Amino acid sequence: MRMFLALALLAAPFAAHAQEGDPGNDKIHDIPIGNPAIAAATARARAELPGFFARVAAPGPGETYFLIKYDLVPEEAREYIWAQVVSHADGVTMARLVNNPRDPRFRRGQEVRVPDAAVTDWSYVRDKKTVIGAYTTRALLATMTPRDAENTRAAHGW
């Protein structure tokens, strides 16, 4: 039996806001555990996490919609999901889920507490059009159909 990661792709502001009225609109990709591109993307995101949280504390002009990605239920089947940062202090982020979780114990909009050590990716939006970060989403482009990859690039301003 192969183990898979469920990775939610959402990171663009207009995609997230459009979802608010359409709970079935999440794109989820299952990929084998140990995917080297995802591992490299996660390592990069974690290395840059202090800079990300510095931006959360003092956003630059036009920087909004700060998200983190983490494993929703690490003790069970892996489900990596995006959550919008509400606050960050003392190595812990309070955030709200922006994806529809597969796990029925959770729901989009639910507030969660995420330790920095659990964060696997981050993103924010610059000038309402370009997603910065989202390294795991970028890594997944190679696994998508050409049409899905094109749509993802366009939605993220890449």
CNS distance restraints for C-alpha pairs under 8 A (distance, minus, plus):
assign (resid   2 and name CA) (resid  32 and name CA) 6.97 0.50 0.50
assign (resid   3 and name CA) (resid  32 and name CA) 5.90 0.50 0.50
assign (resid   3 and name CA) (resid  33 and name CA) 5.86 0.50 0.50
assign (resid   4 and name CA) (resid  30 and name CA) 5.67 0.50 0.50
assign (resid   4 and name CA) (resid  31 and name CA) 5.10 0.50 0.50
assign (resid   4 and name CA) (resid  32 and name CA) 4.38 0.50 0.50
assign (resid   4 and name CA) (resid  33 and name CA) 5.21 0.50 0.50
assign (resid   4 and name CA) (resid  78 and name CA) 7.48 0.50 0.50
assign (resid   5 and name CA) (resid  29 and name CA) 7.80 0.50 0.50
assign (resid   5 and name CA) (resid  30 and name CA) 5.26 0.50 0.50
assign (resid   5 and name CA) (resid  31 and name CA) 5.25 0.50 0.50
assign (resid   5 and name CA) (resid  32 and name CA) 6.17 0.50 0.50
assign (resid   5 and name CA) (resid  33 and name CA) 5.84 0.50 0.50
assign (resid   5 and name CA) (resid  77 and name CA) 7.89 0.50 0.50
assign (resid   5 and name CA) (resid  78 and name CA) 5.47 0.50 0.50
assign (resid   5 and name CA) (resid  79 and name CA) 6.16 0.50 0.50
assign (resid   5 and name CA) (resid  80 and name CA) 7.22 0.50 0.50
assign (resid   6 and name CA) (resid  28 and name CA) 6.25 0.50 0.50
assign (resid   6 and name CA) (resid  29 and name CA) 5.65 0.50 0.50
assign (resid   6 and name CA) (resid  30 and name CA) 4.55 0.50 0.50
assign (resid   6 and name CA) (resid  31 and name CA) 6.76 0.50 0.50
assign (resid   6 and name CA) (resid  78 and name CA) 6.42 0.50 0.50
assign (resid   6 and name CA) (resid  79 and name CA) 4.79 0.50 0.50
assign (resid   6 and name CA) (resid  80 and name CA) 5.92 0.50 0.50
assign (resid   7 and name CA) (resid  28 and name CA) 5.51 0.50 0.50
assign (resid   7 and name CA) (resid  29 and name CA) 5.27 0.50 0.50
assign (resid   7 and name CA) (resid  30 and name CA) 6.33 0.50 0.50
assign (resid   7 and name CA) (resid  31 and name CA) 7.77 0.50 0.50
assign (resid   7 and name CA) (resid  79 and name CA) 6.37 0.50 0.50
assign (resid   7 and name CA) (resid  80 and name CA) 4.96 0.50 0.50
assign (resid   7 and name CA) (resid  81 and name CA) 6.42 0.50 0.50
assign (resid   8 and name CA) (resid  26 and name CA) 7.06 0.50 0.50
assign (resid   8 and name CA) (resid  27 and name CA) 5.99 0.50 0.50
assign (resid   8 and name CA) (resid  28 and name CA) 4.51 0.50 0.50
assign (resid   8 and name CA) (resid  29 and name CA) 6.50 0.50 0.50
assign (resid   8 and name CA) (resid  80 and name CA) 6.38 0.50 0.50
assign (resid   8 and name CA) (resid  81 and name CA) 5.40 0.50 0.50
assign (resid   8 and name CA) (resid  82 and name CA) 6.95 0.50 0.50
assign (resid   8 and name CA) (resid  99 and name CA) 7.08 0.50 0.50
assign (resid   9 and name CA) (resid  26 and name CA) 7.59 0.50 0.50
assign (resid   9 and name CA) (resid  27 and name CA) 5.90 0.50 0.50
assign (resid   9 and name CA) (resid  28 and name CA) 6.28 0.50 0.50
assign (resid   9 and name CA) (resid  29 and name CA) 7.63 0.50 0.50
assign (resid   9 and name CA) (resid  82 and name CA) 7.99 0.50 0.50
assign (resid   9 and name CA) (resid 137 and name CA) 5.83 0.50 0.50
assign (resid  10 and name CA) (resid  15 and name CA) 6.94 0.50 0.50
assign (resid  10 and name CA) (resid  16 and name CA) 6.66 0.50 0.50
assign (resid  10 and name CA) (resid  26 and name CA) 7.06 0.50 0.50
assign (resid  10 and name CA) (resid  27 and name CA) 7.17 0.50 0.50
assign (resid  10 and name CA) (resid  82 and name CA) 6.94 0.50 0.50
assign (resid  10 and name CA) (resid  98 and name CA) 7.87 0.50 0.50
assign (resid  10 and name CA) (resid  99 and name CA) 7.08 0.50 0.50
assign (resid  11 and name CA) (resid  15 and name CA) 7.37 0.50 0.50
assign (resid  11 and name CA) (resid  16 and name CA) 6.99 0.50 0.50
assign (resid  11 and name CA) (resid  67 and name CA) 7.42 0.50 0.50
assign (resid  11 and name CA) (resid  82 and name CA) 7.45 0.50 0.50
assign (resid  11 and name CA) (resid 123 and name CA) 6.88 0.50 0.50
assign (resid  11 and name CA) (resid 124 and name CA) 7.78 0.50 0.50
assign (resid  11 and name CA) (resid 131 and name CA) 7.08 0.50 0.50
assign (resid  11 and name CA) (resid 134 and name CA) 7.05 0.50 0.50
assign (resid  11 and name CA) (resid 156 and name CA) 7.28 0.50 0.50
assign (resid  12 and name CA) (resid  16 and name CA) 6.24 0.50 0.50
assign (resid  12 and name CA) (resid 125 and name CA) 7.19 0.50 0.50
assign (resid  12 and name CA) (resid 129 and name CA) 7.97 0.50 0.50
assign (resid  12 and name CA) (resid 130 and name CA) 7.84 0.50 0.50
assign (resid  12 and name CA) (resid 131 and name CA) 6.24 0.50 0.50
assign (resid  12 and name CA) (resid 155 and name CA) 6.16 0.50 0.50
assign (resid  12 and name CA) (resid 156 and name CA) 5.32 0.50 0.50
assign (resid  13 and name CA) (resid  17 and name CA) 6.17 0.50 0.50
assign (resid  13 and name CA) (resid  65 and name CA) 6.73 0.50 0.50
assign (resid  13 and name CA) (resid 125 and name CA) 7.02 0.50 0.50
assign (resid  13 and name CA) (resid 128 and name CA) 7.22 0.50 0.50
assign (resid  13 and name CA) (resid 129 and name CA) 7.95 0.50 0.50
assign (resid  14 and name CA) (resid  18 and name CA) 5.90 0.50 0.50
assign (resid  14 and name CA) (resid 155 and name CA) 7.82 0.50 0.50
assign (resid  15 and name CA) (resid  19 and name CA) 6.24 0.50 0.50
assign (resid  15 and name CA) (resid 155 and name CA) 7.25 0.50 0.50
assign (resid  16 and name CA) (resid  20 and name CA) 6.79 0.50 0.50
assign (resid  16 and name CA) (resid  98 and name CA) 6.89 0.50 0.50
assign (resid  18 and name CA) (resid  22 and name CA) 6.99 0.50 0.50
assign (resid  19 and name CA) (resid  23 and name CA) 5.92 0.50 0.50
assign (resid  19 and name CA) (resid  24 and name CA) 7.81 0.50 0.50
assign (resid  19 and name CA) (resid  25 and name CA) 6.05 0.50 0.50
assign (resid  19 and name CA) (resid  26 and name CA) 7.58 0.50 0.50
assign (resid  23 and name CA) (resid 100 and name CA) 6.65 0.50 0.50
assign (resid  24 and name CA) (resid 100 and name CA) 7.56 0.50 0.50
assign (resid  26 and name CA) (resid  99 and name CA) 6.41 0.50 0.50
assign (resid  26 and name CA) (resid 100 and name CA) 6.56 0.50 0.50
assign (resid  31 and name CA) (resid  35 and name CA) 7.27 0.50 0.50
assign (resid  34 and name CA) (resid  38 and name CA) 7.71 0.50 0.50
assign (resid  34 and name CA) (resid  39 and name CA) 6.85 0.50 0.50
assign (resid  35 and name CA) (resid  39 and name CA) 6.23 0.50 0.50
assign (resid  36 and name CA) (resid  40 and name CA) 6.12 0.50 0.50
assign (resid  37 and name CA) (resid  41 and name CA) 6.13 0.50 0.50
assign (resid  37 and name CA) (resid 136 and name CA) 7.99 0.50 0.50
assign (resid  37 and name CA) (resid 139 and name CA) 5.69 0.50 0.50
assign (resid  37 and name CA) (resid 140 and name CA) 7.94 0.50 0.50
assign (resid  38 and name CA) (resid  42 and name CA) 6.01 0.50 0.50
assign (resid  38 and name CA) (resid 136 and name CA) 5.64 0.50 0.50
assign (resid  38 and name CA) (resid 139 and name CA) 5.96 0.50 0.50
assign (resid  38 and name CA) (resid 140 and name CA) 7.48 0.50 0.50
assign (resid  39 and name CA) (resid  43 and name CA) 6.17 0.50 0.50
assign (resid  40 and name CA) (resid  44 and name CA) 6.23 0.50 0.50
assign (resid  41 and name CA) (resid  45 and name CA) 6.19 0.50 0.50
assign (resid  41 and name CA) (resid 121 and name CA) 7.78 0.50 0.50
assign (resid  41 and name CA) (resid 135 and name CA) 5.02 0.50 0.50
assign (resid  41 and name CA) (resid 136 and name CA) 5.29 0.50 0.50
assign (resid  41 and name CA) (resid 139 and name CA) 6.60 0.50 0.50
assign (resid  42 and name CA) (resid  46 and name CA) 6.09 0.50 0.50
assign (resid  42 and name CA) (resid 120 and name CA) 5.21 0.50 0.50
assign (resid  42 and name CA) (resid 121 and name CA) 5.94 0.50 0.50
assign (resid  42 and name CA) (resid 135 and name CA) 7.02 0.50 0.50
assign (resid  42 and name CA) (resid 136 and name CA) 6.53 0.50 0.50
assign (resid  43 and name CA) (resid  47 and name CA) 6.14 0.50 0.50
assign (resid  43 and name CA) (resid 120 and name CA) 7.80 0.50 0.50
assign (resid  44 and name CA) (resid  48 and name CA) 6.30 0.50 0.50
assign (resid  44 and name CA) (resid 135 and name CA) 7.58 0.50 0.50
assign (resid  45 and name CA) (resid  49 and name CA) 6.04 0.50 0.50
assign (resid  45 and name CA) (resid 120 and name CA) 6.53 0.50 0.50
assign (resid  45 and name CA) (resid 121 and name CA) 5.05 0.50 0.50
assign (resid  45 and name CA) (resid 122 and name CA) 6.57 0.50 0.50
assign (resid  45 and name CA) (resid 133 and name CA) 7.35 0.50 0.50
assign (resid  45 and name CA) (resid 135 and name CA) 6.58 0.50 0.50
assign (resid  46 and name CA) (resid 119 and name CA) 7.10 0.50 0.50
assign (resid  46 and name CA) (resid 120 and name CA) 6.29 0.50 0.50
assign (resid  46 and name CA) (resid 121 and name CA) 6.75 0.50 0.50
assign (resid  48 and name CA) (resid  52 and name CA) 6.42 0.50 0.50
assign (resid  49 and name CA) (resid  53 and name CA) 6.25 0.50 0.50
assign (resid  49 and name CA) (resid 122 and name CA) 7.55 0.50 0.50
assign (resid  50 and name CA) (resid  54 and name CA) 6.21 0.50 0.50
assign (resid  51 and name CA) (resid  55 and name CA) 6.40 0.50 0.50
assign (resid  52 and name CA) (resid  56 and name CA) 6.34 0.50 0.50
assign (resid  52 and name CA) (resid 122 and name CA) 7.41 0.50 0.50
assign (resid  53 and name CA) (resid  57 and name CA) 6.25 0.50 0.50
assign (resid  53 and name CA) (resid  88 and name CA) 7.54 0.50 0.50
assign (resid  54 and name CA) (resid  58 and name CA) 6.22 0.50 0.50
assign (resid  54 and name CA) (resid  59 and name CA) 7.88 0.50 0.50
assign (resid  55 and name CA) (resid  59 and name CA) 4.66 0.50 0.50
assign (resid  55 and name CA) (resid  60 and name CA) 6.97 0.50 0.50
assign (resid  56 and name CA) (resid  66 and name CA) 6.75 0.50 0.50
assign (resid  59 and name CA) (resid  63 and name CA) 5.62 0.50 0.50
assign (resid  59 and name CA) (resid  64 and name CA) 7.30 0.50 0.50
assign (resid  61 and name CA) (resid 127 and name CA) 7.89 0.50 0.50
assign (resid  62 and name CA) (resid 125 and name CA) 7.81 0.50 0.50
assign (resid  62 and name CA) (resid 126 and name CA) 5.33 0.50 0.50
assign (resid  62 and name CA) (resid 127 and name CA) 4.54 0.50 0.50
assign (resid  62 and name CA) (resid 128 and name CA) 7.13 0.50 0.50
assign (resid  63 and name CA) (resid 124 and name CA) 6.76 0.50 0.50
assign (resid  63 and name CA) (resid 125 and name CA) 5.59 0.50 0.50
assign (resid  63 and name CA) (resid 126 and name CA) 4.56 0.50 0.50
assign (resid  63 and name CA) (resid 127 and name CA) 6.34 0.50 0.50
assign (resid  63 and name CA) (resid 128 and name CA) 7.91 0.50 0.50
assign (resid  64 and name CA) (resid 124 and name CA) 5.97 0.50 0.50
assign (resid  64 and name CA) (resid 125 and name CA) 5.25 0.50 0.50
assign (resid  64 and name CA) (resid 126 and name CA) 6.52 0.50 0.50
assign (resid  64 and name CA) (resid 127 and name CA) 7.99 0.50 0.50
assign (resid  64 and name CA) (resid 128 and name CA) 7.70 0.50 0.50
assign (resid  65 and name CA) (resid  84 and name CA) 6.89 0.50 0.50
assign (resid  65 and name CA) (resid  85 and name CA) 7.93 0.50 0.50
assign (resid  65 and name CA) (resid 123 and name CA) 7.97 0.50 0.50
assign (resid  65 and name CA) (resid 124 and name CA) 5.26 0.50 0.50
assign (resid  65 and name CA) (resid 125 and name CA) 5.73 0.50 0.50
assign (resid  66 and name CA) (resid  84 and name CA) 5.79 0.50 0.50
assign (resid  66 and name CA) (resid  85 and name CA) 5.66 0.50 0.50
assign (resid  66 and name CA) (resid 122 and name CA) 7.51 0.50 0.50
assign (resid  66 and name CA) (resid 123 and name CA) 5.88 0.50 0.50
assign (resid  66 and name CA) (resid 124 and name CA) 4.38 0.50 0.50
assign (resid  66 and name CA) (resid 125 and name CA) 7.12 0.50 0.50
assign (resid  67 and name CA) (resid  82 and name CA) 6.29 0.50 0.50
assign (resid  67 and name CA) (resid  83 and name CA) 5.41 0.50 0.50
assign (resid  67 and name CA) (resid  84 and name CA) 4.34 0.50 0.50
assign (resid  67 and name CA) (resid  85 and name CA) 5.52 0.50 0.50
assign (resid  67 and name CA) (resid 122 and name CA) 5.47 0.50 0.50
assign (resid  67 and name CA) (resid 123 and name CA) 5.21 0.50 0.50
assign (resid  67 and name CA) (resid 124 and name CA) 6.11 0.50 0.50
assign (resid  68 and name CA) (resid  82 and name CA) 5.57 0.50 0.50
assign (resid  68 and name CA) (resid  83 and name CA) 5.43 0.50 0.50
assign (resid  68 and name CA) (resid  84 and name CA) 6.47 0.50 0.50
assign (resid  68 and name CA) (resid  85 and name CA) 6.87 0.50 0.50
assign (resid  68 and name CA) (resid 119 and name CA) 6.42 0.50 0.50
assign (resid  68 and name CA) (resid 120 and name CA) 7.52 0.50 0.50
assign (resid  68 and name CA) (resid 121 and name CA) 5.75 0.50 0.50
assign (resid  68 and name CA) (resid 122 and name CA) 4.22 0.50 0.50
assign (resid  68 and name CA) (resid 123 and name CA) 6.50 0.50 0.50
assign (resid  69 and name CA) (resid  80 and name CA) 6.31 0.50 0.50
assign (resid  69 and name CA) (resid  81 and name CA) 5.26 0.50 0.50
assign (resid  69 and name CA) (resid  82 and name CA) 4.34 0.50 0.50
assign (resid  69 and name CA) (resid  83 and name CA) 6.26 0.50 0.50
assign (resid  69 and name CA) (resid 119 and name CA) 5.76 0.50 0.50
assign (resid  69 and name CA) (resid 120 and name CA) 5.56 0.50 0.50
assign (resid  69 and name CA) (resid 121 and name CA) 4.90 0.50 0.50
assign (resid  69 and name CA) (resid 122 and name CA) 5.88 0.50 0.50
assign (resid  70 and name CA) (resid  80 and name CA) 5.17 0.50 0.50
assign (resid  70 and name CA) (resid  81 and name CA) 5.72 0.50 0.50
assign (resid  70 and name CA) (resid  82 and name CA) 6.82 0.50 0.50
assign (resid  70 and name CA) (resid 114 and name CA) 7.69 0.50 0.50
assign (resid  70 and name CA) (resid 118 and name CA) 5.79 0.50 0.50
assign (resid  70 and name CA) (resid 119 and name CA) 4.75 0.50 0.50
assign (resid  70 and name CA) (resid 120 and name CA) 5.29 0.50 0.50
assign (resid  70 and name CA) (resid 121 and name CA) 7.06 0.50 0.50
assign (resid  71 and name CA) (resid  78 and name CA) 6.11 0.50 0.50
assign (resid  71 and name CA) (resid  79 and name CA) 5.31 0.50 0.50
assign (resid  71 and name CA) (resid  80 and name CA) 4.28 0.50 0.50
assign (resid  71 and name CA) (resid  81 and name CA) 6.42 0.50 0.50
assign (resid  71 and name CA) (resid 118 and name CA) 7.01 0.50 0.50
assign (resid  71 and name CA) (resid 119 and name CA) 7.75 0.50 0.50
assign (resid  71 and name CA) (resid 120 and name CA) 7.79 0.50 0.50
assign (resid  72 and name CA) (resid  78 and name CA) 7.29 0.50 0.50
assign (resid  72 and name CA) (resid  79 and name CA) 5.60 0.50 0.50
assign (resid  72 and name CA) (resid  80 and name CA) 5.96 0.50 0.50
assign (resid  72 and name CA) (resid  81 and name CA) 6.40 0.50 0.50
assign (resid  73 and name CA) (resid  77 and name CA) 6.93 0.50 0.50
assign (resid  73 and name CA) (resid  78 and name CA) 6.39 0.50 0.50
assign (resid  73 and name CA) (resid  79 and name CA) 6.60 0.50 0.50
assign (resid  74 and name CA) (resid  78 and name CA) 5.94 0.50 0.50
assign (resid  74 and name CA) (resid  79 and name CA) 7.76 0.50 0.50
assign (resid  79 and name CA) (resid 101 and name CA) 7.85 0.50 0.50
assign (resid  79 and name CA) (resid 102 and name CA) 7.67 0.50 0.50
assign (resid  81 and name CA) (resid  97 and name CA) 7.44 0.50 0.50
assign (resid  81 and name CA) (resid  98 and name CA) 7.91 0.50 0.50
assign (resid  81 and name CA) (resid  99 and name CA) 6.47 0.50 0.50
assign (resid  81 and name CA) (resid 101 and name CA) 7.32 0.50 0.50
assign (resid  82 and name CA) (resid  97 and name CA) 6.14 0.50 0.50
assign (resid  82 and name CA) (resid  98 and name CA) 5.84 0.50 0.50
assign (resid  82 and name CA) (resid  99 and name CA) 6.23 0.50 0.50
assign (resid  83 and name CA) (resid  95 and name CA) 5.50 0.50 0.50
assign (resid  83 and name CA) (resid  96 and name CA) 5.00 0.50 0.50
assign (resid  83 and name CA) (resid  97 and name CA) 4.13 0.50 0.50
assign (resid  83 and name CA) (resid  98 and name CA) 5.21 0.50 0.50
assign (resid  83 and name CA) (resid  99 and name CA) 7.46 0.50 0.50
assign (resid  84 and name CA) (resid  95 and name CA) 5.09 0.50 0.50
assign (resid  84 and name CA) (resid  96 and name CA) 5.12 0.50 0.50
assign (resid  84 and name CA) (resid  97 and name CA) 6.40 0.50 0.50
assign (resid  84 and name CA) (resid  98 and name CA) 6.49 0.50 0.50
assign (resid  85 and name CA) (resid  93 and name CA) 6.63 0.50 0.50
assign (resid  85 and name CA) (resid  94 and name CA) 6.19 0.50 0.50
assign (resid  85 and name CA) (resid  95 and name CA) 4.36 0.50 0.50
assign (resid  85 and name CA) (resid  96 and name CA) 6.74 0.50 0.50
assign (resid  86 and name CA) (resid  93 and name CA) 7.34 0.50 0.50
assign (resid  86 and name CA) (resid  94 and name CA) 5.41 0.50 0.50
assign (resid  86 and name CA) (resid  95 and name CA) 4.84 0.50 0.50
assign (resid  86 and name CA) (resid  96 and name CA) 7.02 0.50 0.50
assign (resid  87 and name CA) (resid  93 and name CA) 5.75 0.50 0.50
assign (resid  87 and name CA) (resid  94 and name CA) 5.21 0.50 0.50
assign (resid  87 and name CA) (resid  95 and name CA) 6.89 0.50 0.50
assign (resid  88 and name CA) (resid  92 and name CA) 5.69 0.50 0.50
assign (resid  88 and name CA) (resid  93 and name CA) 4.33 0.50 0.50
assign (resid  88 and name CA) (resid  94 and name CA) 6.24 0.50 0.50
assign (resid  89 and name CA) (resid  93 and name CA) 6.62 0.50 0.50
assign (resid  91 and name CA) (resid 115 and name CA) 5.88 0.50 0.50
assign (resid  91 and name CA) (resid 116 and name CA) 5.29 0.50 0.50
assign (resid  92 and name CA) (resid 113 and name CA) 6.71 0.50 0.50
assign (resid  92 and name CA) (resid 114 and name CA) 5.56 0.50 0.50
assign (resid  92 and name CA) (resid 115 and name CA) 4.30 0.50 0.50
assign (resid  92 and name CA) (resid 116 and name CA) 5.65 0.50 0.50
assign (resid  93 and name CA) (resid 113 and name CA) 5.75 0.50 0.50
assign (resid  93 and name CA) (resid 114 and name CA) 5.08 0.50 0.50
assign (resid  93 and name CA) (resid 115 and name CA) 6.21 0.50 0.50
assign (resid  93 and name CA) (resid 116 and name CA) 7.04 0.50 0.50
assign (resid  94 and name CA) (resid 111 and name CA) 6.81 0.50 0.50
assign (resid  94 and name CA) (resid 112 and name CA) 5.77 0.50 0.50
assign (resid  94 and name CA) (resid 113 and name CA) 4.73 0.50 0.50
assign (resid  94 and name CA) (resid 114 and name CA) 6.41 0.50 0.50
assign (resid  95 and name CA) (resid 111 and name CA) 5.48 0.50 0.50
assign (resid  95 and name CA) (resid 112 and name CA) 5.37 0.50 0.50
assign (resid  95 and name CA) (resid 113 and name CA) 6.49 0.50 0.50
assign (resid  95 and name CA) (resid 114 and name CA) 7.54 0.50 0.50
assign (resid  96 and name CA) (resid 108 and name CA) 7.40 0.50 0.50
assign (resid  96 and name CA) (resid 109 and name CA) 5.14 0.50 0.50
assign (resid  96 and name CA) (resid 110 and name CA) 5.30 0.50 0.50
assign (resid  96 and name CA) (resid 111 and name CA) 4.35 0.50 0.50
assign (resid  96 and name CA) (resid 112 and name CA) 6.03 0.50 0.50
assign (resid  97 and name CA) (resid 107 and name CA) 7.21 0.50 0.50
assign (resid  97 and name CA) (resid 108 and name CA) 4.93 0.50 0.50
assign (resid  97 and name CA) (resid 109 and name CA) 4.98 0.50 0.50
assign (resid  97 and name CA) (resid 110 and name CA) 5.57 0.50 0.50
assign (resid  97 and name CA) (resid 111 and name CA) 6.56 0.50 0.50
assign (resid  97 and name CA) (resid 112 and name CA) 7.25 0.50 0.50
assign (resid  98 and name CA) (resid 108 and name CA) 5.40 0.50 0.50
assign (resid  98 and name CA) (resid 109 and name CA) 6.10 0.50 0.50
assign (resid  99 and name CA) (resid 108 and name CA) 5.49 0.50 0.50
assign (resid 100 and name CA) (resid 107 and name CA) 6.08 0.50 0.50
assign (resid 100 and name CA) (resid 108 and name CA) 5.10 0.50 0.50
assign (resid 101 and name CA) (resid 106 and name CA) 6.19 0.50 0.50
assign (resid 101 and name CA) (resid 107 and name CA) 6.07 0.50 0.50
assign (resid 101 and name CA) (resid 108 and name CA) 6.86 0.50 0.50
assign (resid 106 and name CA) (resid 110 and name CA) 6.89 0.50 0.50
assign (resid 114 and name CA) (resid 118 and name CA) 6.49 0.50 0.50
assign (resid 114 and name CA) (resid 119 and name CA) 7.27 0.50 0.50
assign (resid 115 and name CA) (resid 119 and name CA) 7.10 0.50 0.50
assign (resid 121 and name CA) (resid 133 and name CA) 7.59 0.50 0.50
assign (resid 121 and name CA) (resid 134 and name CA) 6.21 0.50 0.50
assign (resid 121 and name CA) (resid 135 and name CA) 6.57 0.50 0.50
assign (resid 121 and name CA) (resid 136 and name CA) 6.68 0.50 0.50
assign (resid 122 and name CA) (resid 133 and name CA) 5.92 0.50 0.50
assign (resid 122 and name CA) (resid 134 and name CA) 5.65 0.50 0.50
assign (resid 122 and name CA) (resid 135 and name CA) 7.70 0.50 0.50
assign (resid 123 and name CA) (resid 131 and name CA) 6.48 0.50 0.50
assign (resid 123 and name CA) (resid 132 and name CA) 5.40 0.50 0.50
assign (resid 123 and name CA) (resid 133 and name CA) 4.52 0.50 0.50
assign (resid 123 and name CA) (resid 134 and name CA) 4.98 0.50 0.50
assign (resid 124 and name CA) (resid 131 and name CA) 5.68 0.50 0.50
assign (resid 124 and name CA) (resid 132 and name CA) 5.40 0.50 0.50
assign (resid 124 and name CA) (resid 133 and name CA) 6.88 0.50 0.50
assign (resid 125 and name CA) (resid 129 and name CA) 6.63 0.50 0.50
assign (resid 125 and name CA) (resid 130 and name CA) 5.50 0.50 0.50
assign (resid 125 and name CA) (resid 131 and name CA) 4.52 0.50 0.50
assign (resid 125 and name CA) (resid 132 and name CA) 6.01 0.50 0.50
assign (resid 126 and name CA) (resid 130 and name CA) 5.23 0.50 0.50
assign (resid 126 and name CA) (resid 131 and name CA) 6.36 0.50 0.50
assign (resid 126 and name CA) (resid 132 and name CA) 7.01 0.50 0.50
assign (resid 129 and name CA) (resid 156 and name CA) 6.90 0.50 0.50
assign (resid 129 and name CA) (resid 157 and name CA) 5.59 0.50 0.50
assign (resid 130 and name CA) (resid 156 and name CA) 5.56 0.50 0.50
assign (resid 130 and name CA) (resid 157 and name CA) 4.37 0.50 0.50
assign (resid 130 and name CA) (resid 158 and name CA) 6.80 0.50 0.50
assign (resid 131 and name CA) (resid 156 and name CA) 5.14 0.50 0.50
assign (resid 131 and name CA) (resid 157 and name CA) 6.33 0.50 0.50
assign (resid 131 and name CA) (resid 158 and name CA) 7.63 0.50 0.50
assign (resid 134 and name CA) (resid 138 and name CA) 6.41 0.50 0.50
assign (resid 135 and name CA) (resid 139 and name CA) 6.20 0.50 0.50
assign (resid 136 and name CA) (resid 140 and name CA) 6.22 0.50 0.50
assign (resid 137 and name CA) (resid 141 and name CA) 6.63 0.50 0.50
assign (resid 140 and name CA) (resid 144 and name CA) 6.65 0.50 0.50
assign (resid 141 and name CA) (resid 149 and name CA) 5.23 0.50 0.50
assign (resid 141 and name CA) (resid 152 and name CA) 7.82 0.50 0.50
assign (resid 142 and name CA) (resid 149 and name CA) 7.58 0.50 0.50
assign (resid 144 and name CA) (resid 148 and name CA) 5.82 0.50 0.50
assign (resid 144 and name CA) (resid 149 and name CA) 5.54 0.50 0.50
assign (resid 145 and name CA) (resid 149 and name CA) 6.10 0.50 0.50
assign (resid 146 and name CA) (resid 150 and name CA) 6.07 0.50 0.50
assign (resid 147 and name CA) (resid 151 and name CA) 6.13 0.50 0.50
assign (resid 148 and name CA) (resid 152 and name CA) 6.01 0.50 0.50
assign (resid 149 and name CA) (resid 153 and name CA) 6.12 0.50 0.50
assign (resid 150 and name CA) (resid 154 and name CA) 6.16 0.50 0.50
assign (resid 151 and name CA) (resid 155 and name CA) 6.04 0.50 0.50
assign (resid 152 and name CA) (resid 156 and name CA) 6.14 0.50 0.50
assign (resid 153 and name CA) (resid 157 and name CA) 6.03 0.50 0.50
assign (resid 153 and name CA) (resid 158 and name CA) 4.84 0.50 0.50
assign (resid 154 and name CA) (resid 158 and name CA) 6.11 0.50 0.50
